[in-house]
Amino acid sequence: MWGNNKTTRWTVLLIVAIIMMMGYVFWDVVSPLTTDLKSPLEKGGMNWTTAEYGFYAGSYSIFNIFLFMLFFGGIILDKMGIRFTGILATGMMFCGALINFIAIKYISALDYTDLKLTLFGLIPQHIKLQVLIAALGFGIFGVGCDITGITVSKVITKWFTGHELASAMGIQVALARLGTASAISFSPIIALNFGGIQASLLVGAVLLLLGFILFIIYNLKFDGIIKEKIINAEEDKEPYNIKSIITLLKNIDFWFIALLCVSFYSSIRPFLKFATDIIVEKYDMNVIAAGWITSILPYGTIILTPLFGYINDKYGYARRLLVTGCLIVVLSLLLLLSPIGAGTAWMPIIIMIMMGVAFSLVPSVLWPTVPKLVPLKQLGTAYSIIYYIQNLGLMLVPMTVGNIVTNYNGKINYTPGIIIFTVFAVFATIVACKIKK
């Protein structure tokens, strides 16, 4: 059978993993440019405040949360299939990125608007129109990126069930981290040499257009091969309906995974949004050097995530790996809070290496665990619920940190933000202890 053809399924993995990698490039393309965004207009910056940047970073999740787009995305995936959902999602990623680019390129940073809805102060009331439109684009991109993520996860599960599932998901995560690392490393260089922040955004948008084309190629070349293959005949005898969702919601182990996901990712993903600026402020470095040090975190995961996925496939130890990864994050953030190594380069390097190990360990075990707990026909819905809960953290944490940092004693001080990241990491460690072996 084609589904058991090793060359074919690994080719499929490469295609869908590259699509997700391009999504992660755009997700983090602005992260290392925080200092530039906050620079005065006369110095080539956008004069954004930290609160405005925090709102922008959190806007990735705003539609997923308040319009329940991820729930709809998961149901659409389970009902309409991979072809329709993938084209819709990758198209949304590109459209959102294009709006984001247009906002930065063509809307003046001097135009302001006043908002009536500020989400309990998380959104600045007096905000730049440029920030607002850029956030709109980033929010549309966020809907597309997360629905693409659950679609890619279902593609990999269909092709690798009964084969190297954890290893395959580990490689997909590794390529996603390559996207993050590339954005953090090269975005400042592109901005410096090719026309500023908008140049980096344009490169990211072009990559997403290529990702959209790649998904069309997958549909035409590979999806038809496996679309009629029955992965689990017993499960597929019953149609997908409201009972399927209720059964999923009653699964306590599924909820532990969801809680682990939101707490772990809330301790790392928002941290990455501010990491370059934190290193610049605390360790007295220039932006490009700080960006390269930050990129150690995702670069390290490129090799380690598939390795840990292989270990998980071969030996298990899921709970031990999850707890270890979460504890490493806690220790890393405590080191960041300490005065040890202040003003040096070696301490942030050590911290990023440690976090890179953790960011390899946890995802390489977390994501392959979901198909073991949830039937294939419910998988899209399951991933959508997990992503929805995760998005709560990815929206609220950067918005909160942006406001706290801006308002803390009237100056920039990232200590309260790092404490917030640490609290989430501690909670993740506690939840990880509840996961089945």
C-alpha positions as CSV (number, residue, x, y, z in Angstrom):
1,M,0.0,0.0,0.0
2,W,1.1,3.6,-0.7
3,G,0.6,4.5,2.9
4,N,3.2,1.9,3.9
5,N,5.7,3.1,1.2
6,K,8.5,4.6,3.2
7,T,9.8,7.0,0.5
8,T,6.3,8.3,-0.2
9,R,5.3,9.0,3.4
10,W,8.6,10.7,4.2
11,T,8.2,12.9,1.1
12,V,4.7,13.9,2.4
13,L,6.3,14.7,5.8
14,L,8.9,16.9,4.1
15,I,6.3,18.8,2.2
16,V,3.9,19.5,5.1
17,A,6.8,20.2,7.5
18,I,8.2,22.9,5.1
19,I,4.7,24.5,4.9
20,M,4.6,24.8,8.7
21,M,8.2,26.0,8.8
22,M,7.3,28.9,6.6
23,G,4.4,29.7,8.9
24,Y,6.8,29.8,11.9
25,V,9.2,32.1,9.9
26,F,6.5,34.7,9.7
27,W,5.3,34.1,13.2
28,D,8.6,35.2,14.6
29,V,9.9,37.5,11.8
30,V,9.2,40.6,13.9
31,S,10.3,39.2,17.3
32,P,14.0,40.2,16.9
33,L,13.0,43.7,15.7
34,T,11.4,44.8,18.9
35,T,14.1,47.3,19.6
36,D,13.7,48.7,16.1
37,L,9.9,48.9,16.4
38,K,10.3,51.0,19.6
39,S,13.0,53.3,18.2
40,P,12.0,56.9,17.4
41,L,10.8,57.7,13.8
42,E,13.9,59.9,13.2
43,K,16.1,56.9,13.8
44,G,14.2,54.7,11.3
45,G,11.9,53.0,13.9
46,M,8.2,53.0,14.3
47,N,8.0,54.5,17.8
48,W,5.8,51.7,19.1
49,T,5.4,51.3,22.9
50,T,6.1,48.0,24.6
51,A,2.3,47.8,25.3
52,E,1.6,48.2,21.6
53,Y,4.1,45.5,20.7
54,G,2.6,43.3,23.4
55,F,-0.8,43.8,21.9
56,Y,0.5,43.0,18.4
57,A,2.3,39.8,19.6
58,G,-0.9,38.7,21.4
59,S,-3.1,39.5,18.4
60,Y,-2.0,36.3,16.8
61,S,-4.6,34.5,19.0
62,I,-7.3,37.1,19.2
63,F,-9.6,35.7,16.4
64,N,-8.9,32.1,17.4
65,I,-10.2,32.9,20.9
66,F,-13.0,35.4,20.5
67,L,-14.5,34.1,17.3
68,F,-13.8,30.4,18.2
69,M,-12.1,30.0,14.8
70,L,-10.0,27.1,16.0
71,F,-13.1,25.1,17.0
72,F,-14.6,25.7,13.6
73,G,-11.3,24.8,12.0
74,G,-11.2,21.5,13.8
75,I,-14.7,20.6,12.9
76,I,-14.2,21.7,9.3
77,L,-11.1,19.5,9.1
78,D,-13.0,16.4,10.5
79,K,-16.1,17.0,8.3
80,M,-14.6,18.5,5.1
81,G,-11.3,16.8,5.0
82,I,-7.6,17.8,4.6
83,R,-7.8,19.2,1.0
84,F,-10.4,21.9,1.7
85,T,-9.1,22.8,5.1
86,G,-5.5,23.0,4.1
87,I,-6.1,25.3,1.1
88,L,-8.3,27.5,3.3
89,A,-5.8,27.7,6.1
90,T,-2.6,28.3,4.0
91,G,-4.5,30.9,2.0
92,M,-5.4,32.7,5.2
93,M,-1.8,32.7,6.4
94,F,-0.7,34.4,3.2
95,C,-3.6,37.0,3.2
96,G,-2.9,37.9,6.9
97,A,0.8,38.3,6.2
98,L,0.0,40.6,3.3
99,I,-2.2,42.8,5.4
100,N,0.5,42.9,8.1
101,F,3.1,44.0,5.5
102,I,0.8,46.7,4.0
103,A,0.1,48.2,7.5
104,I,3.8,48.6,8.2
105,K,4.7,49.8,4.7
106,Y,1.9,52.2,3.9
107,I,0.2,53.3,7.1
108,S,1.9,56.2,8.9
109,A,3.1,55.6,12.5
110,L,1.8,59.1,13.3
111,D,-1.9,58.2,12.9
112,Y,-3.7,57.3,16.1
113,T,-7.2,56.0,16.9
114,D,-9.0,55.6,20.2
115,L,-10.6,52.2,21.1
116,K,-13.7,51.7,23.3
117,L,-12.9,48.0,23.9
118,T,-9.5,47.6,25.6
119,L,-9.9,44.0,27.0
120,F,-9.5,45.2,30.6
121,G,-6.6,47.4,29.8
122,L,-4.6,44.8,27.8
123,I,-5.1,46.8,24.6
124,P,-3.9,50.4,24.7
125,Q,-6.9,52.7,24.3
126,H,-4.9,55.4,22.4
127,I,-3.2,53.2,19.8
128,K,-1.5,53.7,16.4
129,L,-3.7,52.8,13.4
130,Q,-0.6,51.1,12.0
131,V,-0.4,48.8,15.0
132,L,-4.2,48.1,14.8
133,I,-4.1,47.1,11.1
134,A,-0.9,45.1,11.6
135,A,-2.5,43.2,14.5
136,L,-5.6,42.5,12.2
137,G,-3.3,40.9,9.7
138,F,-1.4,39.0,12.3
139,G,-4.7,37.8,13.8
140,I,-5.8,36.5,10.4
141,F,-2.4,34.9,9.9
142,G,-2.8,33.3,13.4
143,V,-6.1,31.7,12.4
144,G,-4.6,30.2,9.2
145,C,-1.4,29.1,11.0
146,D,-3.1,27.2,13.7
147,I,-5.6,25.5,11.4
148,T,-2.7,24.6,9.1
149,G,-1.0,23.2,12.2
150,I,-3.9,20.9,13.1
151,T,-4.3,19.9,9.4
152,V,-0.6,19.0,9.1
153,S,-0.8,17.0,12.4
154,K,-3.7,15.0,10.9
155,V,-1.8,14.5,7.7
156,I,1.2,13.1,9.6
157,T,-1.0,10.9,11.8
158,K,-2.8,9.4,8.7
159,W,0.5,8.6,6.9
160,F,2.5,7.5,10.0
161,T,0.1,5.6,12.2
162,G,1.7,2.2,12.8
163,H,5.0,3.6,11.7
164,E,7.5,6.2,13.1
165,L,4.8,8.6,14.4
166,A,6.8,10.3,17.2
167,S,9.9,10.6,15.0
168,A,7.9,12.1,12.2
169,M,6.2,14.6,14.5
170,G,9.7,15.3,16.0
171,I,11.1,16.1,12.5
172,Q,8.1,18.4,11.7
173,V,8.6,20.3,15.0
174,A,12.3,20.5,14.2
175,L,11.7,22.1,10.9
176,A,9.2,24.5,12.6
177,R,12.0,25.5,15.0
178,L,14.3,26.0,12.0
179,G,11.7,28.5,10.8
180,T,11.7,30.3,14.1
181,A,15.5,30.3,14.3
182,S,15.9,31.6,10.7
183,A,13.5,34.4,11.5
184,I,15.3,35.4,14.7
185,S,18.7,35.2,13.0
186,F,18.1,36.7,9.6
187,S,15.3,39.1,10.1
188,P,17.5,41.8,11.6
189,I,20.0,41.4,8.8
190,I,17.3,41.7,6.1
191,A,15.8,44.7,7.9
192,L,19.2,46.4,8.2
193,N,20.3,45.8,4.6
194,F,17.1,45.8,2.5
195,G,14.8,48.5,3.8
196,G,13.7,48.0,7.3
197,I,11.0,46.0,9.1
198,Q,8.8,45.9,6.0
199,A,11.5,44.1,4.1
200,S,11.5,41.3,6.6
201,L,7.7,41.1,6.5
202,L,7.7,40.9,2.7
203,V,10.1,38.0,2.7
204,G,7.9,36.2,5.2
205,A,4.8,36.9,3.1
206,V,6.5,35.5,0.0
207,L,7.5,32.3,1.9
208,L,3.8,31.9,2.9
209,L,2.8,32.2,-0.8
210,L,5.2,29.4,-1.6
211,G,3.7,27.4,1.3
212,F,0.2,27.8,-0.2
213,I,1.5,26.5,-3.6
214,L,3.2,23.6,-1.8
215,F,-0.1,22.5,-0.3
216,I,-1.8,22.6,-3.7
217,I,1.0,20.3,-4.9
218,Y,0.4,17.9,-1.9
219,N,-3.3,17.8,-2.8
220,L,-2.7,17.1,-6.5
221,K,0.2,14.6,-6.0
222,F,-0.3,12.8,-2.7
223,D,-3.7,13.3,-1.0
224,G,-5.6,11.1,-3.4
225,I,-3.3,8.2,-2.7
226,I,-4.4,7.8,0.9
227,K,-7.8,9.6,1.1
228,E,-9.7,6.3,0.8
229,K,-7.4,4.3,3.0
230,I,-9.0,3.2,6.3
231,I,-6.6,3.9,9.1
232,N,-8.8,2.3,11.7
233,A,-11.8,0.4,10.3
234,E,-13.5,-0.1,13.7
235,E,-13.4,3.6,14.6
236,D,-14.6,4.7,11.1
237,K,-17.8,2.6,11.3
238,E,-19.4,5.3,13.5
239,P,-20.0,8.8,11.9
240,Y,-18.5,11.9,13.3
241,N,-21.2,13.7,15.3
242,I,-21.9,15.6,18.5
243,K,-21.5,12.4,20.5
244,S,-17.9,12.3,19.3
245,I,-17.2,15.7,20.7
246,I,-18.8,14.8,24.1
247,T,-16.8,11.6,24.3
248,L,-13.6,13.7,23.7
249,L,-14.5,16.3,26.3
250,K,-15.0,13.5,28.9
251,N,-11.4,12.2,28.4
252,I,-9.5,13.4,31.5
253,D,-6.1,12.5,30.0
254,F,-6.8,14.7,27.0
255,W,-7.4,17.6,29.4
256,F,-4.1,17.0,31.1
257,I,-2.4,17.3,27.7
258,A,-4.3,20.5,26.9
259,L,-3.3,22.1,30.3
260,L,0.3,21.1,29.8
261,C,0.3,22.5,26.3
262,V,-1.0,26.0,27.4
263,S,1.2,26.3,30.5
264,F,4.4,25.1,28.8
265,Y,4.0,27.1,25.6
266,S,3.0,30.2,27.6
267,S,6.3,30.0,29.4
268,I,8.4,29.9,26.2
269,R,6.6,31.3,23.1
270,P,5.8,34.7,24.6
271,F,9.3,34.7,26.2
272,L,10.8,34.4,22.7
273,K,8.8,37.4,21.6
274,F,10.6,39.5,24.2
275,A,13.9,37.5,24.5
276,T,16.0,39.7,22.1
277,D,15.0,42.8,23.9
278,I,15.5,41.2,27.3
279,I,19.1,40.3,26.4
280,V,19.8,43.7,25.0
281,E,18.5,45.3,28.2
282,K,20.0,42.9,30.8
283,Y,23.3,41.9,29.1
284,D,24.1,45.2,27.3
285,M,24.3,43.8,23.7
286,N,23.5,45.1,20.3
287,V,20.3,43.8,18.6
288,I,22.0,41.5,16.0
289,A,24.2,39.8,18.7
290,A,21.2,39.4,21.0
291,G,19.2,37.9,18.0
292,W,21.8,35.3,17.3
293,I,22.0,34.3,21.0
294,T,18.2,34.0,21.1
295,S,18.3,31.9,18.0
296,I,20.4,29.3,19.9
297,L,17.1,28.2,21.5
298,P,15.3,27.1,18.3
299,Y,18.5,26.0,16.5
300,G,19.2,23.5,19.2
301,T,15.8,21.9,18.8
302,I,16.4,21.1,15.1
303,I,18.7,18.2,16.0
304,L,17.3,17.3,19.5
305,T,13.6,17.2,18.7
306,P,13.8,14.3,16.2
307,L,16.3,12.6,18.6
308,F,13.9,12.8,21.5
309,G,11.1,11.7,19.2
310,Y,13.1,8.6,18.3
311,I,13.7,7.9,22.0
312,N,10.0,8.2,22.6
313,D,9.2,5.9,19.8
314,K,11.7,3.3,20.9
315,Y,11.7,3.4,24.7
316,G,8.7,5.5,25.9
317,Y,9.4,7.4,29.1
318,A,6.9,10.0,28.1
319,R,6.2,11.4,31.6
320,R,9.9,11.5,32.6
321,L,10.8,13.4,29.4
322,L,7.9,15.9,29.9
323,V,8.7,16.6,33.6
324,T,12.4,17.0,32.8
325,G,11.8,19.4,30.0
326,C,9.5,21.6,32.2
327,L,12.0,21.6,35.1
328,I,14.7,22.8,32.7
329,V,12.5,25.8,31.7
330,V,12.0,26.7,35.4
331,L,15.7,26.5,36.1
332,S,16.5,28.6,33.0
333,L,14.1,31.4,33.9
334,L,15.4,31.4,37.5
335,L,18.9,31.9,36.1
336,L,17.6,34.8,34.0
337,L,16.1,36.4,37.1
338,S,19.3,36.1,39.0
339,P,22.2,38.6,38.9
340,I,24.6,35.9,37.8
341,G,26.4,36.8,34.6
342,A,24.8,40.2,34.2
343,G,26.6,42.2,31.5
344,T,28.3,39.0,30.0
345,A,27.6,37.0,26.9
346,W,28.1,33.5,28.4
347,M,25.0,33.5,30.7
348,P,22.4,34.2,28.1
349,I,24.0,31.6,25.9
350,I,23.8,29.0,28.6
351,I,20.2,29.9,29.3
352,M,19.2,29.6,25.6
353,I,21.0,26.2,25.3
354,M,19.0,24.9,28.3
355,M,15.7,26.2,27.0
356,G,16.5,24.7,23.6
357,V,16.8,21.3,25.2
358,A,13.5,21.8,27.0
359,F,11.8,23.1,23.8
360,S,12.9,19.8,22.1
361,L,12.0,17.4,24.9
362,V,8.4,18.5,25.6
363,P,7.0,18.9,22.1
364,S,8.6,15.7,20.9
365,V,6.6,13.8,23.5
366,L,3.5,16.1,23.8
367,W,2.2,16.0,20.2
368,P,2.6,12.3,19.4
369,T,0.7,11.6,22.7
370,V,-2.6,13.1,21.3
371,P,-3.2,10.5,18.6
372,K,-2.7,7.8,21.2
373,L,-5.5,9.2,23.3
374,V,-8.0,10.3,20.6
375,P,-9.5,8.4,17.7
376,L,-8.5,9.6,14.2
377,K,-12.1,10.9,13.4
378,Q,-11.9,13.2,16.4
379,L,-8.3,14.3,15.9
380,G,-9.0,17.6,14.2
381,T,-11.4,18.6,16.9
382,A,-9.0,17.5,19.6
383,Y,-6.1,19.5,18.2
384,S,-8.4,22.5,17.7
385,I,-9.4,22.4,21.4
386,I,-5.7,22.1,22.5
387,Y,-4.7,24.9,20.2
388,Y,-7.6,27.1,21.4
389,I,-6.5,26.7,25.1
390,Q,-2.9,27.3,24.0
391,N,-4.0,30.5,22.2
392,L,-5.4,31.8,25.5
393,G,-1.9,31.9,26.9
394,L,-0.3,33.1,23.6
395,M,-2.7,36.1,23.6
396,L,-3.0,37.0,27.2
397,V,0.6,36.5,28.4
398,P,2.4,38.8,25.9
399,M,-0.3,41.5,26.3
400,T,0.0,41.3,30.1
401,V,3.8,41.3,30.0
402,G,3.8,44.3,27.5
403,N,1.6,46.3,29.9
404,I,3.5,45.4,33.1
405,V,6.9,46.1,31.5
406,T,5.7,49.4,30.2
407,N,4.1,50.5,33.5
408,Y,6.6,49.0,36.0
409,N,8.0,52.0,37.9
410,G,7.8,54.1,34.8
411,K,10.7,52.4,33.0
412,I,11.5,49.2,31.1
413,N,12.0,46.3,33.5
414,Y,11.4,42.8,32.4
415,T,11.7,41.2,35.8
416,P,7.8,41.0,36.4
417,G,7.4,39.5,32.9
418,I,10.1,36.8,33.5
419,I,8.3,35.9,36.8
420,I,5.1,35.4,34.9
421,F,6.9,33.0,32.5
422,T,8.4,31.2,35.5
423,V,4.9,30.7,37.1
424,F,3.6,29.1,33.9
425,A,6.7,26.8,33.7
426,V,6.2,25.6,37.3
427,F,2.5,24.9,36.6
428,A,3.5,22.9,33.5
429,T,5.9,20.8,35.6
430,I,3.1,20.0,38.0
431,V,0.7,19.0,35.2
432,A,3.4,16.9,33.5
433,C,3.6,14.7,36.6
434,K,-0.1,13.8,35.9
435,I,0.5,12.5,32.4
436,K,0.4,8.8,31.8
437,K,3.7,7.0,31.5
